[in-house]
Amino acid sequence: MSQKSLSPSRLANYATCPRLYDYRYVQDVNAPDRTELYLNQGTIYHETIEDTCDETDRDDPPAVIHDRAMQIFDAKWDEHSSADDYESRAHREYQRAENLAAIESFFDPDGGVGIEHARRSITTECWVECEVDGRGLHGKADNVIRTDEGLHIVDYKRKTHGMLSDGTAEYLGDHLDGEAHEPKRVRNAFQTATYIEGVKNEPFYEDGMEVRFSFYGLLNKTSFESTASGYDVSARGWPRETTEIYEAHYETIWRLIRAAHDGITNGAHEPEPFNLLNEEACPDCDYREMCADRLSTEVRR
């Protein structure tokens, strides 16, 4: 790599606010502690899917795959879930039921998409790297699936609400021009670019293969129903594919990557355009109480 290799997460932090990146990565300032609850839940469903895929053969029956996933989930919940993360015992029990419902739906032997994800998985937690225009990128793909046409990379999320879509892709250009602040969707674009280009450098990629990328929200829709013995929780997930968005907005996405990558490698941490960032990024920033850029505006007021 001719330049420092960066992850979509670091690029996205810079796109959120250059000063945020400065505090978090350059100065390594400790942010206030936040609950581990959703981080641990993410670990649970990621490792459940990963281990299920790794242990599944192409001809395994759906019921076998489903039962395997349920057993792995139980073990991962016991390993990673802590009662200290929850407000009450009832809260923890509900969250377990919700996450279990997501895994049950995903690996449903009667049509759950996770069955084919497991059967066709080439590799999980795949480290990929690429370099385009002298900018190095790297990341870890949750699952790479072989399709009839090529490869399909999947990144598993809790939900896909608010992510990059056909209807919001135009906002990428607005963010680039400083007319809007869309760091979450920009991050989705960075992830798409990194994984699509990165997987092309893997030994299992062959010239001419179609490469697709999707986010998959395991808990996009949940429902809760009271019963005589307690309650039932159901969940449904679905994908958000961004392959065509990447192809249609390729130039804009790579201009965004170049801007963030160059800003990081050149040490440019001034928040610009400041008025927009002050309005959109500052309210949710972990460092807002110590940020000189933000505090200076308060003093002037």
Buried (B, 14 or more C-beta within 10 A) or exposed (E): EEBEBBBBBBBBBBBBBBBBBBBBBEEEEEEEEEEBBEEBBBBBBBBBBBBBBBEBEEEBEBEBBBEBBBEBBEEBBEEBBEEEBBEEEEEBEBBBBBBBBBBBBBBBBEEBBBBBBBBBBBBBBBEBBBBBEEBBBBBBBBBBBBEEEBBBBBBBBBBBEEBBBEEBBEBBBBBBEEEBBBBBBBBBBBBBBBBBBBBBEBEEBEEEBEBBBBBBBBBBEBEEEEEEEEEEBBBBBEBBBBBEBBEEBEEBBBBBBBBBBBBBEEEBBEBEEBEBBBEBBBEEBBBBEEBEBBEEEEEEE
